[in-house]
Amino acid sequence: MVPELLRHQLRELAVVLVRVAADRHETLLREPGAEQAHMGAGREMGAGWITVAPEAIADDGRLTFWVDVAMHHNRAVTGGQS
């Protein structure tokens, strides 16, 4: 479950930047509202960086999905220290 304050803060953003496992990148780009992340005009970020539109996290289920994806990746790269 995503804490209330975090839910509110994420939904206020223009987009949410999510770090994901590079090997899941292409699959996750097929999710509603997901796009390749960009760093300025015309500069794509590498595999593993996805932006998610606010409407794609408007309900708790979808928000939880993206938080879980990000946390899974974070735990994998930190050895579970998050």
N, C-alpha and C positions, 0 to 999 in steps of 0.2 A: 504494500500500500504506500502511496506517495503522500507525504505529509502535506497538510492544507497550505501552509505558507509556500512551499516549493511549487505546488500546483498553481497557485495564484501567480507567482513570479514568472514561471515558465510561460504561462498563457498571456502575459503582458508583453512578451518579447515579439519583435517583428518576425523572427525565425529562431529556431533552436538549433544550435550546432551540436551534433552528436558524434562522438568518436566511437567507431565500431571496428571490429576485426576486419582487416583487409580482405580476407577470404569470404566474408559475408557481404561485402560492399555492394556488388552487383545485384544480389538477391534483395537486399534491403532497399535499393533504389526503386524497386517495383512497388514498394508500399505507398499508399496514398499520401500525398503531400511531401514525399521525400525527393530531394534533388542533390546532385553533386554540389558540394560546397565550393564556393569561390572566395578568393582573397583579392578583392578589388575587381575592376572590370576586366573580363577576359582572362583572369588568372585562376585556373582550377587548382584546388587543393588536391593532394594525393588521395589514393584509395584509402578508405577508412574514415573519411571526413564527409559527413552528410548534413545538410540542413533540412529541417522539418518545418513546414508551414504551420502557423498557429491553428488553423482550422483542422489540421490533421491530429491535433492533440486536444481538441475541444472536449472530448469525453474522457472520463477516467480510465477506461479500458485502453484506449490508444495512448494516452500519456504514460500509463504504467508500462505498456509494451516498449516504448522508446527508452524510458528510464531503465528498464530491465536490460535492454540491449546494451546500453552504455555501461551499466554497472557490471555486466558479465565481462565485457571487454576490459574494463578497469581492473577487475579482480584477476583476470588472466595475465595482464601485464605487470601487476604489482605483487603477484603471488598471494592474492587473497587479502591484502592489507587495507582494503577499503570497506 
